[in-house]
Amino acid sequence: MGLTYESRPLMRLQRLARILYVSWKNGLLTMLVEAEPDGRMARWLGFYARRRHFTKPRAVRLREALESLGPIFVKFGQMLSTRRDLLAPDFADELSKLQDRVPPFDSALAMAEIERGLGMTISEAYSEFDPKPVASASVAQVHFARLHDGRDVAVKVLRPGMHQVVDHDIDLLDTFAQLIERFSEDGRRLKPREVVAEFAKHLHDEFDLIREAANASQLRRNFDKSPLLVVPEVYWDFCATNVMTMERMHGIPVGRIDELREAGIDLNRLSSAGVEIFFTQVFRDGFFHADMHPGNILVARDGRYVALDFGIVGTLNEVDKNYLAQNFLAFFQRDYRRVAEVHVISGWAPKDTRIDEFEAAIRTVCEPIFDKPLKDISFGKILLRLFQTSRRFNVEVQPQLVMLQKTLLNIEGLGRQLNPDLDLWKTAKPFLERWMSEQVGVRGFIDGMKREGPNWAKILPQLPRLLHDYLAPDTVQIKADEKSLRELRRTVRDQRRLLWASVALSTLALIGAATPFILNALP
């Protein structure tokens, strides 16, 4: 049977009792007391905590507790392991060992789910279907099949009943998060309810395979005919919210270094290509695969990477890209004041932030990193140190940047596994400099104007009327009473602002008219 249980109060109480028992067995509440011995939680649980003694380290106990509570809690722990800006290093390191592996569910259930989602029988959809799954995880499992036109495919199908399981466990996690926020001062600082909400969003995204298929399709379009990365084709006629059918890919798992060598793959080139792919996704596309661990990557015989599993992706806007590029370039120039200024200018740090104090804090944590050779410097750890320092100055770290930092750590780890001498800065610097050069100068100005074109189309036709209204005589009739004078001052002030806006827009209109000529003149 699949992972299901009915939405009844008794089942909910049983699940809660199980969670409380596992927490007691592994001393999770004791950890809260130890973390804040003078807080309200300690006053409530102090006697209970003093009577408990454990031989295993706290991080190991937390990992084992999550493993015993099932796949949803395992995935929660995996997500927590990426939040090194929130967790102590021992917790983050131990939780990164969690494995999302559960036994496959019955093949008859899988085929029933596929037929329900596609609205056709297995034989109508596929000429061949292997009932034995080739991969299984907490959310879904994968079967190989063949379409009637002869194309080999991989079919991903959700576990039946997962929505009920997740909704129950998320509710319970949120309840515990509320209690921690209410009774623990340190807990409030870590914002556990926000962490649970972020986890719930990502988990529900993974339950929509149409969304995952769209992610795969976007990434494939971005890297069409790329010499570095190949992405499987999605077969939309055989996709539904609980089923995704895509091209079956072949290759060597990227973690099997010896097999890659035997196949004649250039590992040094492969490591650099991984970094190039990542920065291309970030600075060119603003759309990146955010789950690039070795289990999701193959290497084709021609040396290209093969991406799999598109449930988690990140997106970056121009502000995010500017933040990353300016910070990285300033870091490697050891211009810590510029790093602090970028945070304030972008609006992510409060306006009253003392730049000199922020600069000193960043220098303190980053200077030891930059005394190492460039090839030994970790971009991911730089971002982590920046996030950790920023929180002290009430900077809200954006979720998409936390996701990017985790992905960058994966890319770095993979790259240095392939080539221990990989110099990320050498590979990344051209991307950063190219992006910055495109944001300034004539081309950057023109690109910005082209993006704002639809707004101009609405405003420009109004310019003649606005100017006429301002310059027309007797627009405002002056009355001697005080109320009218106040209204007059307000009107004059507003119209003066309108005039300046009109002049500015007129200038933009003239520039816009010249844009085609400038573009033709550019190489």
C-alpha positions in Angstrom: 0.0 0.0 0.0 1.1 3.6 -0.4 1.9 6.1 2.3 -1.6 7.1 3.3 -3.7 7.6 6.4 -7.2 9.0 6.8 -7.8 12.5 8.0 -9.4 11.6 11.3 -8.7 13.0 14.8 -7.6 9.6 16.1 -5.0 9.2 13.4 -3.8 12.7 14.0 -3.4 12.0 17.7 -1.6 8.8 17.0 0.9 10.6 14.7 1.4 13.3 17.4 2.0 10.7 20.0 4.6 9.1 17.8 6.4 12.4 17.2 6.4 13.1 21.0 7.8 9.7 21.8 10.6 10.0 19.2 11.4 13.5 20.6 11.6 12.1 24.1 13.6 9.1 23.1 16.2 11.3 21.3 16.2 14.2 23.7 15.1 16.8 21.2 13.4 18.9 23.9 16.5 18.6 26.0 18.3 20.4 23.2 15.9 23.3 23.5 16.7 23.6 27.2 20.5 23.4 26.6 20.2 26.1 23.9 18.5 28.5 26.2 19.0 27.5 29.8 17.6 30.7 31.3 14.5 30.9 29.0 10.9 29.9 29.5 11.4 26.6 27.9 14.0 25.7 30.5 11.7 26.6 33.3 9.0 24.3 31.9 11.3 21.4 31.0 14.5 21.9 33.1 13.8 19.1 35.6 12.9 16.8 32.8 16.1 17.7 30.9 18.4 17.3 33.9 17.3 13.7 34.3 18.2 12.7 30.7 21.7 11.7 29.7 22.8 10.9 26.2 26.0 9.4 24.8 25.4 10.4 21.1 26.1 14.0 19.9 23.0 16.2 19.7 23.2 16.5 15.9 23.3 12.7 15.5 20.2 12.4 17.7 18.3 14.9 15.7 19.2 13.1 12.4 18.1 9.8 13.8 14.9 11.2 15.1 14.0 12.6 11.7 14.8 9.3 10.0 12.6 7.4 12.3 9.7 9.8 11.7 9.5 9.1 8.0 10.1 10.6 4.6 8.4 14.0 5.2 10.6 14.7 8.2 13.6 13.4 6.3 13.0 15.9 3.6 12.5 18.7 6.2 15.9 17.8 7.6 17.4 17.9 4.2 16.0 21.4 3.7 17.3 22.5 7.1 20.7 21.3 6.2 20.9 23.9 3.4 20.1 26.7 5.9 23.6 27.1 7.2 22.8 30.7 7.8 20.5 29.5 10.6 21.9 26.3 11.9 25.1 25.5 13.9 27.7 23.8 11.7 27.4 20.4 13.5 23.6 20.3 12.8 24.0 21.3 9.1 26.8 18.7 8.5 24.9 15.9 10.2 21.5 16.6 8.5 23.2 16.7 5.1 23.7 12.9 5.6 19.9 12.3 5.4 18.9 10.1 2.5 15.5 10.3 0.8 15.2 6.6 0.2 12.1 4.6 0.9 10.9 1.2 -0.5 9.0 1.4 -3.8 5.2 1.2 -3.7 3.3 -1.6 -5.4 3.5 -1.5 -9.2 -0.2 -2.1 -9.6 -0.8 1.1 -7.6 1.7 3.0 -9.8 0.0 1.9 -13.0 -3.5 2.8 -11.6 -2.2 6.3 -10.7 -0.8 6.7 -14.2 -4.1 5.6 -15.8 -6.0 7.9 -13.5 -3.8 10.9 -14.3 -3.6 10.4 -18.1 -7.2 9.2 -18.6 -6.0 6.2 -20.7 -4.8 2.7 -20.1 -1.2 1.8 -19.8 -1.4 -0.1 -23.1 -2.9 3.0 -24.8 -0.2 5.3 -23.5 2.9 3.0 -23.9 3.7 0.0 -26.1 6.0 -1.3 -23.3 6.0 -0.6 -19.6 8.4 -2.0 -17.1 6.5 -2.6 -13.8 9.8 -2.7 -11.8 10.7 0.8 -10.7 14.3 2.0 -11.4 14.2 4.7 -8.7 12.1 5.4 -5.7 11.9 8.3 -3.2 9.5 9.6 -0.7 7.5 11.6 -3.2 7.5 9.5 -6.4 9.1 6.6 -8.3 10.3 6.2 -11.8 9.6 3.4 -14.4 11.0 2.9 -17.9 8.6 2.6 -20.8 8.4 2.9 -24.6 6.0 5.1 -26.6 4.1 3.6 -29.5 6.3 5.6 -31.9 9.4 3.7 -30.5 10.8 6.4 -28.3 12.2 5.2 -24.9 10.9 7.2 -22.0 11.1 7.5 -18.2 7.7 7.8 -16.4 7.6 9.5 -13.0 4.5 8.9 -10.9 3.6 10.4 -7.5 3.0 8.1 -4.5 -0.8 7.9 -4.0 -2.1 9.6 -0.9 0.9 11.8 -0.3 -1.1 15.0 -0.1 -2.9 13.8 3.1 0.4 12.7 4.7 2.1 15.9 3.9 -0.8 18.2 5.1 -0.9 16.4 8.4 2.8 16.4 9.1 3.2 20.1 7.9 0.4 21.1 10.3 2.2 19.3 13.2 5.5 20.9 12.2 3.9 24.3 12.2 2.4 23.6 15.7 5.8 22.8 17.1 7.2 25.9 15.4 4.6 28.0 17.0 5.5 26.6 20.4 9.2 27.2 19.9 8.5 30.8 18.8 6.3 31.4 21.8 8.5 29.9 24.5 12.1 30.3 23.2 13.8 33.6 22.5 16.4 32.0 20.3 13.6 30.2 18.6 11.9 33.4 17.6 15.2 34.7 16.1 15.4 31.6 13.9 11.8 32.2 12.6 10.8 28.5 12.6 7.3 29.1 11.2 8.8 30.8 8.2 11.2 27.9 7.7 8.2 25.4 7.9 6.2 27.6 5.4 9.2 27.6 3.0 9.5 23.9 3.3 5.7 23.4 2.7 5.9 25.5 -0.4 8.8 23.6 -1.9 7.2 20.2 -1.0 3.8 21.1 -2.6 5.7 22.3 -5.7 7.2 18.8 -5.9 3.7 17.3 -6.0 2.8 19.1 -9.2 4.5 17.2 -12.0 3.1 19.5 -14.6 5.1 22.2 -12.9 8.2 20.0 -12.9 7.7 19.3 -16.6 7.5 23.0 -17.3 10.8 23.5 -15.4 12.4 20.8 -17.5 11.1 22.3 -20.7 12.3 25.8 -19.8 15.8 24.5 -19.0 15.9 22.5 -22.2 15.0 25.6 -24.2 17.7 27.7 -22.4 20.4 25.1 -23.3 19.2 24.1 -26.7 22.2 22.9 -28.8 24.5 23.5 -25.8 27.9 21.8 -25.9 27.8 21.6 -22.1 24.4 20.4 -21.0 21.6 18.2 -22.3 18.1 18.2 -20.8 15.5 15.5 -21.6 12.5 16.3 -23.8 9.1 16.3 -22.1 6.3 14.5 -23.8 3.3 16.6 -22.9 0.6 14.3 -24.2 1.6 11.8 -21.5 1.9 14.3 -18.5 -0.5 15.1 -15.8 -0.3 16.6 -12.3 0.7 13.2 -10.9 2.5 11.8 -14.0 5.5 13.0 -16.0 6.8 11.3 -19.2 10.1 12.4 -20.5 13.0 11.3 -22.8 15.0 8.4 -21.3 18.6 9.6 -20.8 21.7 7.5 -20.8 25.0 8.3 -19.1 27.4 7.6 -16.3 26.5 9.0 -12.8 28.8 11.9 -12.2 30.0 10.6 -8.8 31.6 7.5 -10.5 35.0 9.0 -11.1 36.7 5.8 -12.2 34.1 5.0 -14.8 34.3 8.5 -16.2 38.1 8.2 -16.5 37.7 4.8 -18.2 35.2 6.3 -20.7 37.8 8.9 -21.6 36.0 11.9 -20.1 38.2 14.9 -19.5 37.6 15.5 -15.8 39.3 18.9 -15.7 37.1 20.1 -18.6 34.1 18.6 -17.0 34.6 20.4 -13.7 35.0 23.8 -15.4 31.9 23.1 -17.5 29.8 22.5 -14.4 30.8 26.0 -13.0 30.2 27.5 -16.5 26.7 25.9 -16.6 25.8 27.2 -13.2 26.9 30.8 -13.9 25.2 30.8 -17.3 21.9 29.8 -15.6 22.4 32.5 -13.0 23.5 35.6 -15.0 22.2 34.8 -18.5 18.9 33.1 -17.7 18.0 34.0 -14.1 16.6 30.5 -13.9 18.7 27.7 -12.4 18.4 24.0 -11.4 18.4 24.1 -7.6 18.9 20.4 -6.9 22.2 19.7 -8.5 23.5 17.0 -6.2 25.4 14.0 -7.8 22.3 11.8 -7.8 20.6 14.1 -10.3 23.4 14.4 -12.8 24.7 12.0 -15.5 27.6 12.5 -17.9 26.9 11.5 -21.5 29.5 9.7 -23.6 30.2 12.9 -25.5 31.2 14.6 -22.2 28.1 16.7 -21.8 26.2 16.9 -18.5 22.7 15.4 -18.3 20.3 17.0 -15.9 17.6 15.0 -14.1 14.8 15.8 -11.6 13.5 19.3 -12.1 11.2 19.6 -9.0 13.3 22.4 -7.4 14.4 25.4 -9.5 15.3 29.0 -8.5 14.6 32.3 -10.3 16.6 35.5 -10.1 15.5 39.0 -11.1 17.9 41.8 -12.2 18.1 43.1 -8.6 19.3 39.6 -7.5 21.8 39.4 -10.3 23.2 42.8 -9.5 23.4 41.9 -5.8 25.4 38.8 -6.6 27.7 40.3 -9.2 28.5 43.4 -7.2 29.1 41.5 -4.0 31.4 38.9 -5.6 33.4 41.5 -7.5 33.8 43.6 -4.4 34.7 40.6 -2.3 37.5 39.6 -4.6 38.8 43.1 -4.6 38.5 43.1 -0.7 36.3 46.1 -0.9 34.2 45.3 2.1 32.7 48.8 2.3 31.3 48.4 -1.2 29.7 45.1 0.0 28.0 46.9 2.9 26.9 49.8 0.6 25.3 47.4 -1.8 23.1 46.0 0.9 21.8 49.4 2.0 21.4 50.7 -1.6 19.4 47.7 -2.6 17.1 48.2 0.3 17.8 44.9 2.0 19.5 46.5 4.9 17.7 49.2 7.0 18.5 52.7 5.9 19.9 53.6 9.3 22.5 50.8 9.1 25.9 52.1 10.0 28.1 51.4 7.0 31.3 51.4 8.9 30.1 48.8 11.5 28.7 46.6 8.7 31.9 46.9 6.8 34.0 45.9 9.9 31.8 42.9 10.6 32.1 41.7 7.0 35.9 42.2 7.1 36.2 40.2 10.3 34.5 37.1 8.8 35.8 37.3 5.3 39.4 38.4 5.6 40.6 35.0 6.7 39.0 33.4 3.7 40.8 35.7 1.2 44.3 35.0 2.7 44.0 31.6 0.9 45.0 31.0 -2.7 42.1 31.8 -5.1 41.6 28.1 -6.1 40.9 27.2 -2.4 38.2 29.9 -1.9 34.6 28.7 -1.8 32.0 31.0 -3.3 29.3 29.2 -1.4 31.0 29.7 1.9 31.5 33.4 1.1 27.8 33.8 0.6 27.1 31.8 3.8 29.4 34.1 5.8 27.7 37.1 4.2 24.2 35.8 5.1 25.2 35.1 8.7 26.8 38.5 9.2 23.8 40.2 7.5 21.3 38.8 9.9 23.1 40.7 12.7 22.2 43.9 10.9 18.5 42.9 10.4 19.0 42.0 6.7 16.3 39.7 5.5 18.1 37.1 3.4 16.0 36.4 0.3 14.9 32.7 -0.1 16.0 32.5 -3.7 19.6 33.5 -2.7 19.7 30.9 0.1 18.6 28.3 -2.6 21.4 29.6 -4.9 24.0 29.4 -2.1 23.1 25.7 -1.5 23.3 25.0 -5.2 26.6 26.7 -5.4 28.0 24.6 -2.6 26.9 21.5 -4.5 28.5 22.7 -7.7 31.7 23.5 -5.9 31.8 20.2 -4.1 31.2 18.3 -7.4 33.7 20.4 -9.3 36.5 19.8 -6.8 35.6 16.1 -6.6 36.4 15.9 -10.3 39.3 18.3 -10.2 40.8 19.2 -6.8 42.7 22.2 -8.4 39.6 23.8 -9.8 39.8 27.6 -9.7 36.2 28.8 -9.5 37.2 32.4 -9.7 39.0 31.9 -13.0 35.8 30.4 -14.5 33.3 32.8 -12.8 35.1 36.1 -13.3 34.3 36.5 -17.0 30.6 35.9 -16.3 30.6 38.5 -13.6 32.5 41.1 -15.6 30.4 40.5 -18.7 27.2 40.9 -16.8 28.4 44.1 -15.2 29.5 45.6 -18.5 26.1 44.8 -20.0 24.4 46.8 -17.2 26.3 50.0 -17.7 27.2 52.0 -20.8 25.2 52.5 -24.0 24.1 48.9 -24.4 22.9 48.6 -20.8 21.0 51.9 -21.1 19.3 50.8 -24.3 18.4 47.4 -22.9 16.8 49.1 -19.9 14.8 51.4 -22.2 13.6 48.5 -24.3 12.3 46.7 -21.1 10.4 49.9 -20.1 8.9 50.3 -23.6 5.4 49.2 -22.7 5.2 51.7 -19.9 6.3 54.5 -22.2 3.6 53.5 -24.7 1.0 54.4 -22.0 2.5 57.6 -20.8 3.8 59.3 -23.9 0.4 60.0 -25.6 -0.6 62.0 -22.5 2.4 64.4 -22.7 0.8 67.1 -25.0 -2.3 67.3 -22.8 -0.2 67.5 -19.6 1.9 70.3 -20.9 -1.1 72.2 -22.3 -2.9 72.0 -19.0 0.1 73.3 -17.2 0.7 76.2 -19.5 -2.9 77.2 -20.2 -3.9 80.6 -18.6 -6.6 80.8 -15.9 -6.1 77.2 -15.0 -6.5 78.0 -11.4 -8.8 80.7 -10.0 -7.4 82.3 -7.0 -9.7 83.0 -4.1 -8.8 85.0 -1.1 -9.8 82.6 1.7 -7.2 80.6 3.5 -8.5 77.2 2.3 -8.3 78.2 -1.3 -4.7 79.4 -0.8 -3.7 76.1 0.7 -5.3 74.3 -2.2 -3.5 76.6 -4.6 -0.1 75.9 -3.1 -0.8 72.1 -3.3 -1.9 72.5 -7.0 1.1 74.5 -8.0 3.4 72.0 -6.2 1.8 69.1 -8.0 1.9 70.7 -11.3 5.5 71.6 -10.9 6.3 68.0 -10.3 4.2 67.1 -13.3 6.1 69.5 -15.5 9.4 67.9 -14.4 8.1 64.5 -15.1 6.9 65.6 -18.5 10.3 67.1 -19.4 12.0 63.8 -18.3 9.5 61.7 -20.3 9.9 63.9 -23.3 13.7 63.3 -23.1 13.1 59.6 -22.9 10.8 59.8 -25.9 13.5 61.5 -27.9 16.1 58.9 -26.8 13.6 56.1 -27.6 13.2 57.5 -31.1 16.9 57.4 -31.6 17.3 53.8 -30.2 17.0 52.0 -33.5 19.8 54.1 -35.0 22.0 53.5 -32.0 21.3 49.8 -32.1 22.2 49.7 -35.8 25.5 51.4 -35.0 26.5 48.8 -32.4 28.7 45.9 -33.4 
